[in-house]
C-alpha cells in the first residue's frame, strides 16, 4: 500500500475540491515522507478538517495556508468561459476521454478562438497530444509542449529499395556510427560539429537563453529518448510525384524523429513556470497558463521557441548530412515538418496563434510526414487545407496505452515475432515503444482522409532508438 500513488480522486473522496488546494496536496504527496498511502490520506484529511492546526507544520503549512485562503485565491483567478467552444474531433471513437476532457478545458480559455483534436490524440500535460488550438495574441508553453520543435525529416536517396538487403550490415553500421540517443546524451568536445544555428542572434535574447548555448552545442546532431528514432526504410511511390520530381518506384530513404533536446526542455520548463506565475488560472486549467505576446515574457518565449525550432531542424540536418556522406548517395528529395510548435496564421480573416502539440501542419499543398511505429508504415502526405482541422493532421499513430502499461503487459517474444514478420532490424528501444502500444496507423489515416492526401508510403527496415531508458518525447 505504501508505494501506491495518491491521485485527485482519492482527495475528492476526502472532501477536497478541484482547486489549488488539491494541487498543493498532490505536490506534497510526492515527498511521501516515509508514510504509507493510508497514513498520508489521514494526514490530508486532518489538514482539511482543521487547517489552522498545521500552520506551524513545515510540510503541511503550504496546504493549510491555501485552505484557509481558498476563497481569496479563487477570486483572483482568471475566469474561464462557462462552456467550451465547439471544435471538431477526428476519429473520436478511438480517442480516450482524458484527451477530450483536456481539450474541453482548453476550449474554455478566454483567449481561445478555435480548436481541433487529431485522430492520434491522447492525454498529455495542458493541451492533449494531438490537440490543435488557435488563440488570440497569446502563447501557451504547454500548448507547444516540452520538446519544442520536435519534427520529422525525410531524405529519399537515388538508391533502389533492394539496397537494404544487399547492404544491410553497412546500413546498420552507418546508423550506429552516426547517431547518438537518449535524454542528456551529448558529444564530447572533439566530436562536436558546428552549424550556423549556433551563431543565431536569438541566443543573445537574455542571460537565460545565452547560458543554453553550450548545451545546444554539445547535443547538436543527437536524438532524444522515448519515441525518437533514426531509421532506414523503403519509400514507395505508386505514381510519379510532379512536385518532388520522383518517378514511380521504391527507394532507399532515411526518416528521423527528434526535437530540440535539453535546450528546448529547459526553455519549456522555465517559461511554463513563469506563465503560471503571471497567468493565474483555475486548477483544472493551470497547465494551460498563457503569455500575452505583447508582454516581455511572451515576446521572450516566442523568440526562444523559434530558436528551439531552428535548433531542432539543425539537429536533423546534421544527422542527414552525416548519413548521406557515409552512404555516398545522391539526394532525390528532402521533406521535413515541425510539430510541438506554434505559428502565426490567418484563421477566419484574423491573425491567430496556432498551437500544434503533436499535430502536423496540413495547409493546402504543404507536405508532411506521419510515421506509424517501428514495424508499421509511415506516410508522406500533402495537406488539403481543411479549415475545421485548422489546417492540421495527426503527427503519428498515437499511443494506445501508457508506457508503464506497455512495459508491464506486452511480450518481448510477440515484439520479436512482429519485427521478424515485417523484416525489421531494431537497435535499442524498450517495450514501451512496441508497435502494439500504438493505435492502428491505417485507422488513424482513414479518420483524416479529408485532411491529407497520401503521396508515398515509408516502410521501416532498420530502426535505431534510445536503449538507455530515456523517456524524452
RODO-51845 format. One record per residue (C-alpha): residue number from 1; residue in one letter; chain; z, y, x. Coordinates in steps of 0.2 Angstrom, whole numbers, plus 5000, padded with zeros to 4 digits. Layout:
   n res chain   up north east
 NUM   A     A    Z     Y    X
...
This chain:
   n res chain   up north east
   1   X     A 5000  5000 5000
   2   X     A 5004  5012 5014
   3   X     A 4986  5013 5020
   4   X     A 4978  5017 5003
   5   X     A 4972  5034 5001
   6   X     A 4979  5046 4988
   7   X     A 4965  5054 4978
   8   X     A 4963  5068 4965
   9   X     A 4965  5055 4950
  10   X     A 4982  5050 4957
  11   X     A 4988  5068 4957
  12   X     A 4981  5071 4940
  13   X     A 4992  5056 4934
  14   X     A 5007  5065 4941
  15   X     A 5003  5081 4931
  16   X     A 4993  5091 4944
  17   X     A 4978  5101 4938
  18   X     A 4961  5103 4947
  19   X     A 4966  5119 4956
  20   X     A 4970  5125 4973
  21   X     A 4987  5116 4972
  22   X     A 4978  5099 4972
  23   X     A 4968  5104 4987
  24   X     A 4983  5109 4997
  25   X     A 4991  5092 4992
  26   X     A 4976  5082 4997
  27   X     A 4976  5091 5014
  28   X     A 4995  5087 5016
  29   X     A 4992  5069 5012
  30   X     A 4980  5067 5027
  31   X     A 4996  5068 5038
  32   X     A 5004  5055 5028
  33   X     A 5020  5057 5039
  34   X     A 5023  5038 5040
  35   X     A 5026  5036 5022
  36   X     A 5018  5023 5010
  37   X     A 5007  5029 4996
  38   X     A 5021  5027 4983
  39   X     A 5033  5037 4994
  40   X     A 5020  5051 4996
  41   X     A 5016  5051 4977
  42   X     A 5035  5053 4974
  43   X     A 5036  5067 4986
  44   X     A 5021  5076 4977
  45   X     A 5030  5073 4960
  46   X     A 5046  5081 4966
  47   X     A 5037  5096 4973
  48   X     A 5028  5098 4956
  49   X     A 5044  5097 4946
  50   X     A 5054  5108 4957
  51   X     A 5043  5118 4970
  52   X     A 5057  5130 4974
  53   X     A 5067  5116 4982
  54   X     A 5053  5114 4995
  55   X     A 5051  5132 5001
  56   X     A 5060  5128 5017
  57   X     A 5052  5111 5020
  58   X     A 5040  5113 5034
  59   X     A 5027  5100 5027
  60   X     A 5028  5104 5009
  61   X     A 5031  5123 5009
  62   X     A 5012  5127 5008
  63   X     A 5011  5117 4992
  64   X     A 5027  5123 4984
  65   X     A 5021  5141 4988
  66   X     A 5004  5138 4979
  67   X     A 5013  5130 4964
  68   X     A 5024  5145 4962
  69   X     A 5010  5157 4963
  70   X     A 4996  5147 4955
  71   X     A 4993  5160 4941
  72   X     A 4991  5174 4953
  73   X     A 4979  5164 4964
  74   X     A 4969  5159 4949
  75   X     A 4967  5177 4943
  76   X     A 4960  5182 4959
  77   X     A 4946  5168 4959
  78   X     A 4928  5172 4956
  79   X     A 4924  5167 4938
  80   X     A 4911  5153 4935
  81   X     A 4899  5153 4920
  82   X     A 4906  5143 4905
  83   X     A 4891  5131 4905
  84   X     A 4879  5126 4919
  85   X     A 4862  5132 4918
  86   X     A 4849  5119 4914
  87   X     A 4840  5110 4928
  88   X     A 4828  5096 4930
  89   X     A 4834  5079 4936
  90   X     A 4820  5067 4943
  91   X     A 4824  5048 4942
  92   X     A 4840  5052 4933
  93   X     A 4844  5033 4929
  94   X     A 4846  5029 4947
  95   X     A 4857  5044 4952
  96   X     A 4876  5042 4952
  97   X     A 4887  5053 4941
  98   X     A 4896  5061 4955
  99   X     A 4880  5069 4961
 100   X     A 4876  5075 4944
 101   X     A 4894  5082 4942
 102   X     A 4892  5091 4959
 103   X     A 4875  5099 4953
 104   X     A 4883  5104 4936
 105   X     A 4896  5114 4946
 106   X     A 4883  5122 4957
 107   X     A 4873  5127 4941
 108   X     A 4889  5137 4935
 109   X     A 4889  5149 4951
 110   X     A 4887  5167 4946
 111   X     A 4873  5168 4960
 112   X     A 4863  5153 4954
 113   X     A 4846  5156 4947
 114   X     A 4839  5138 4946
 115   X     A 4841  5121 4952
 116   X     A 4834  5103 4953
 117   X     A 4840  5086 4958
 118   X     A 4829  5074 4968
 119   X     A 4827  5055 4964
 120   X     A 4836  5051 4981
 121   X     A 4851  5061 4976
 122   X     A 4869  5055 4980
 123   X     A 4886  5064 4981
 124   X     A 4890  5075 4996
 125   X     A 4900  5090 5000
 126   X     A 4897  5105 4989
 127   X     A 4879  5103 4984
 128   X     A 4874  5085 4982
 129   X     A 4862  5077 4995
 130   X     A 4845  5078 4986
 131   X     A 4851  5095 4977
 132   X     A 4840  5110 4977
 133   X     A 4847  5127 4972
 134   X     A 4840  5144 4971
 135   X     A 4852  5158 4972
 136   X     A 4851  5177 4971
 137   X     A 4854  5185 4988
 138   X     A 4867  5173 4993
 139   X     A 4868  5158 5005
 140   X     A 4879  5143 5004
 141   X     A 4883  5135 5020
 142   X     A 4887  5118 5012
 143   X     A 4872  5120 5001
 144   X     A 4862  5119 5018
 145   X     A 4873  5105 5025
 146   X     A 4882  5101 5041
 147   X     A 4867  5095 5051
 148   X     A 4857  5112 5049
 149   X     A 4838  5110 5050
 150   X     A 4838  5091 5050
 151   X     A 4820  5087 5050
 152   X     A 4806  5074 5051
 153   X     A 4792  5074 5064
 154   X     A 4777  5063 5064
 155   X     A 4764  5060 5078
 156   X     A 4749  5050 5075
 157   X     A 4740  5043 5090
 158   X     A 4722  5038 5094
 159   X     A 4728  5020 5096
 160   X     A 4725  5006 5084
 161   X     A 4739  4998 5075
 162   X     A 4736  4982 5085
 163   X     A 4743  4991 5100
 164   X     A 4760  4987 5093
 165   X     A 4758  4968 5095
 166   X     A 4748  4970 5111
 167   X     A 4761  4981 5120
 168   X     A 4777  4978 5111
 169   X     A 4788  4976 5126
 170   X     A 4780  4993 5133
 171   X     A 4783  5002 5117
 172   X     A 4801  4996 5116
 173   X     A 4805  5001 5134
 174   X     A 4797  5018 5130
 175   X     A 4809  5021 5116
 176   X     A 4824  5016 5126
 177   X     A 4819  5026 5142
 178   X     A 4815  5042 5132
 179   X     A 4828  5044 5119
 180   X     A 4847  5046 5118
 181   X     A 4858  5044 5102
 182   X     A 4874  5047 5095
 183   X     A 4886  5061 5090
 184   X     A 4892  5071 5105
 185   X     A 4880  5062 5117
 186   X     A 4871  5073 5129
 187   X     A 4861  5073 5145
 188   X     A 4868  5075 5162
 189   X     A 4864  5091 5172
 190   X     A 4850  5083 5182
 191   X     A 4842  5075 5166
 192   X     A 4841  5091 5156
 193   X     A 4825  5099 5151
 194   X     A 4820  5117 5147
 195   X     A 4812  5124 5132
 196   X     A 4808  5141 5125
 197   X     A 4821  5139 5111
 198   X     A 4834  5142 5125
 199   X     A 4828  5159 5128
 200   X     A 4829  5164 5109
 201   X     A 4837  5181 5107
 202   X     A 4847  5174 5092
 203   X     A 4858  5166 5105
 204   X     A 4864  5184 5108
 205   X     A 4869  5187 5089
 206   X     A 4888  5186 5093
 207   X     A 4900  5179 5105
 208   X     A 4902  5163 5094
 209   X     A 4884  5159 5095
 210   X     A 4882  5164 5113
 211   X     A 4895  5151 5118
 212   X     A 4885  5137 5109
 213   X     A 4870  5139 5121
 214   X     A 4876  5127 5134
 215   X     A 4880  5113 5122
 216   X     A 4862  5116 5115
 217   X     A 4855  5114 5132
 218   X     A 4865  5098 5136
 219   X     A 4859  5090 5119
 220   X     A 4841  5096 5119
 221   X     A 4830  5081 5115
 222   X     A 4844  5070 5109
 223   X     A 4846  5062 5092
 224   X     A 4861  5061 5081
 225   X     A 4870  5046 5074
 226   X     A 4870  5039 5056
 227   X     A 4853  5038 5049
 228   X     A 4844  5047 5063
 229   X     A 4830  5037 5071
 230   X     A 4815  5037 5083
 231   X     A 4803  5023 5078
 232   X     A 4785  5017 5082
 233   X     A 4775  5010 5067
 234   X     A 4759  5008 5058
 235   X     A 4751  5023 5050
 236   X     A 4739  5018 5036
 237   X     A 4726  5030 5029
 238   X     A 4717  5022 5015
 239   X     A 4704  5035 5015
 240   X     A 4699  5049 5027
 241   X     A 4710  5065 5026
 242   X     A 4700  5080 5027
 243   X     A 4714  5092 5032
 244   X     A 4721  5081 5046
 245   X     A 4703  5075 5050
 246   X     A 4709  5057 5052
 247   X     A 4697  5043 5047
 248   X     A 4702  5029 5036
 249   X     A 4711  5016 5046
 250   X     A 4728  5010 5054
 251   X     A 4735  5019 5069
 252   X     A 4750  5019 5080
 253   X     A 4762  5033 5075
 254   X     A 4779  5039 5080
 255   X     A 4792  5045 5067
 256   X     A 4808  5054 5071
 257   X     A 4823  5060 5061
 258   X     A 4837  5071 5068
 259   X     A 4844  5088 5067
 260   X     A 4852  5102 5076
 261   X     A 4866  5091 5084
 262   X     A 4883  5098 5089
 263   X     A 4877  5116 5089
 264   X     A 4872  5115 5070
 265   X     A 4888  5106 5066
 266   X     A 4898  5119 5074
 267   X     A 4889  5133 5065
 268   X     A 4891  5124 5049
 269   X     A 4910  5122 5051
 270   X     A 4913  5140 5057
 271   X     A 4903  5149 5043
 272   X     A 4909  5137 5029
 273   X     A 4927  5141 5033
 274   X     A 4923  5160 5034
 275   X     A 4914  5158 5017
 276   X     A 4929  5150 5009
 277   X     A 4940  5164 5015
 278   X     A 4928  5178 5009
 279   X     A 4922  5169 4993
 280   X     A 4937  5163 4983
 281   X     A 4930  5150 4970
 282   X     A 4939  5138 4959
 283   X     A 4945  5122 4966
 284   X     A 4930  5112 4960
 285   X     A 4918  5124 4967
 286   X     A 4926  5129 4983
 287   X     A 4914  5119 4994
 288   X     A 4900  5130 4987
 289   X     A 4908  5146 4994
 290   X     A 4894  5158 4997
 291   X     A 4890  5173 5008
 292   X     A 4881  5188 5002
 293   X     A 4866  5190 5013
 294   X     A 4869  5209 5014
 295   X     A 4886  5206 5021
 296   X     A 4889  5205 5040
 297   X     A 4895  5187 5039
 298   X     A 4880  5182 5028
 299   X     A 4867  5190 5039
 300   X     A 4875  5181 5054
 301   X     A 4874  5164 5046
 302   X     A 4856  5167 5041
 303   X     A 4852  5171 5059
 304   X     A 4862  5156 5065
 305   X     A 4854  5144 5053
 306   X     A 4837  5149 5058
 307   X     A 4841  5147 5076
 308   X     A 4848  5130 5072
 309   X     A 4832  5125 5063
 310   X     A 4822  5131 5078
 311   X     A 4833  5121 5089
 312   X     A 4831  5105 5079
 313   X     A 4812  5107 5080
 314   X     A 4813  5109 5098
 315   X     A 4823  5093 5100
 316   X     A 4809  5083 5091
 317   X     A 4796  5092 5101
 318   X     A 4805  5086 5117
 319   X     A 4805  5068 5111
 320   X     A 4787  5068 5105
 321   X     A 4781  5076 5121
 322   X     A 4791  5063 5132
 323   X     A 4785  5048 5122
 324   X     A 4767  5054 5121
 325   X     A 4767  5056 5140
 326   X     A 4774  5039 5143
 327   X     A 4762  5032 5131
 328   X     A 4747  5040 5139
 329   X     A 4738  5043 5122
 330   X     A 4730  5057 5113
 331   X     A 4737  5065 5098
 332   X     A 4727  5065 5082
 333   X     A 4739  5074 5071
 334   X     A 4757  5081 5071
 335   X     A 4767  5084 5054
 336   X     A 4785  5090 5053
 337   X     A 4796  5097 5040
 338   X     A 4814  5103 5038
 339   X     A 4827  5098 5026
 340   X     A 4845  5104 5026
 341   X     A 4839  5122 5026
 342   X     A 4837  5137 5016
 343   X     A 4821  5148 5013
 344   X     A 4817  5165 5006
 345   X     A 4804  5161 4992
 346   X     A 4797  5168 4976
 347   X     A 4803  5160 4960
 348   X     A 4798  5167 4943
 349   X     A 4792  5183 4951
 350   X     A 4808  5186 4961
 351   X     A 4814  5183 4978
 352   X     A 4827  5169 4979
 353   X     A 4836  5159 4992
 354   X     A 4831  5141 4990
 355   X     A 4843  5128 4997
 356   X     A 4836  5111 5000
 357   X     A 4850  5099 5005
 358   X     A 4842  5083 5009
 359   X     A 4826  5088 5000
 360   X     A 4808  5091 5006
 361   X     A 4798  5107 5004
 362   X     A 4783  5102 4992
 363   X     A 4774  5118 4989
 364   X     A 4755  5117 4984
 365   X     A 4746  5108 4999
 366   X     A 4762  5108 5010
 367   X     A 4763  5092 5020
 368   X     A 4779  5082 5022
 369   X     A 4787  5065 5027
 370   X     A 4798  5055 5016
 371   X     A 4805  5040 5025
 372   X     A 4811  5024 5017
 373   X     A 4823  5014 5028
 374   X     A 4821  5004 5045
 375   X     A 4812  4990 5035
 376   X     A 4803  4999 5021
 377   X     A 4789  5011 5020
 378   X     A 4789  5029 5023
 379   X     A 4776  5041 5016
 380   X     A 4766  5056 5022
 381   X     A 4764  5067 5007
 382   X     A 4756  5083 5001
 383   X     A 4765  5094 4989
 384   X     A 4759  5098 4972
 385   X     A 4769  5114 4970
 386   X     A 4779  5109 4954
 387   X     A 4790  5124 4949
 388   X     A 4803  5113 4939
 389   X     A 4807  5105 4956
 390   X     A 4807  5122 4964
 391   X     A 4793  5116 4975
 392   X     A 4803  5101 4982
 393   X     A 4803  5082 4983
 394   X     A 4815  5069 4990
 395   X     A 4819  5068 5008
 396   X     A 4820  5049 5008
 397   X     A 4826  5034 4998
 398   X     A 4844  5040 4996
 399   X     A 4859  5029 4998
 400   X     A 4863  5016 4985
 401   X     A 4880  5013 4992
 402   X     A 4893  5021 5004
 403   X     A 4893  5017 5022
 404   X     A 4910  5009 5020
 405   X     A 4904  4998 5006
 406   X     A 4889  4993 5016
 407   X     A 4899  4988 5031
 408   X     A 4911  4978 5020
 409   X     A 4898  4970 5008
 410   X     A 4882  4967 5017
 411   X     A 4877  4952 5028
 412   X     A 4871  4953 5045
 413   X     A 4861  4937 5043
 414   X     A 4852  4945 5027
 415   X     A 4848  4960 5038
 416   X     A 4841  4949 5052
 417   X     A 4830  4940 5039
 418   X     A 4824  4956 5031
 419   X     A 4819  4963 5048
 420   X     A 4810  4947 5053
 421   X     A 4801  4946 5037
 422   X     A 4794  4964 5040
 423   X     A 4791  4962 5058
 424   X     A 4803  4975 5063
 425   X     A 4812  4976 5080
 426   X     A 4829  4985 5079
 427   X     A 4838  4994 5094
 428   X     A 4855  4999 5089
 429   X     A 4861  5004 5071
 430   X     A 4875  4997 5061
 431   X     A 4876  4988 5044
 432   X     A 4879  5005 5036
 433   X     A 4860  5008 5039
 434   X     A 4854  4992 5032
 435   X     A 4839  4994 5020
 436   X     A 4850  4986 5007
 437   X     A 4861  5001 5007
 438   X     A 4847  5012 5001
 439   X     A 4838  5014 4985
 440   X     A 4821  5006 4982
 441   X     A 4809  5019 4990
 442   X     A 4795  5014 4978
 443   X     A 4806  5018 4963
 444   X     A 4810  5035 4971
 445   X     A 4792  5038 4974
 446   X     A 4787  5034 4957
 447   X     A 4800  5046 4950
 448   X     A 4792  5060 4959
 449   X     A 4773  5057 4956
 450   X     A 4772  5074 4948
 451   X     A 4779  5082 4964
 452   X     A 4769  5075 4978
 453   X     A 4753  5065 4982
 454   X     A 4754  5051 4995
 455   X     A 4742  5054 5010
 456   X     A 4746  5039 5020
 457   X     A 4760  5026 5022
 458   X     A 4771  5023 5038
 459   X     A 4777  5005 5041
 460   X     A 4791  5005 5054
 461   X     A 4790  4991 5068
 462   X     A 4801  4996 5082
 463   X     A 4816  5006 5077
 464   X     A 4829  5014 5088
 465   X     A 4846  5021 5080
 466   X     A 4863  5025 5087
 467   X     A 4873  5010 5092
 468   X     A 4890  5018 5096
 469   X     A 4897  5021 5079
 470   X     A 4891  5039 5077
 471   X     A 4890  5045 5059
 472   X     A 4882  5062 5061
 473   X     A 4869  5064 5047
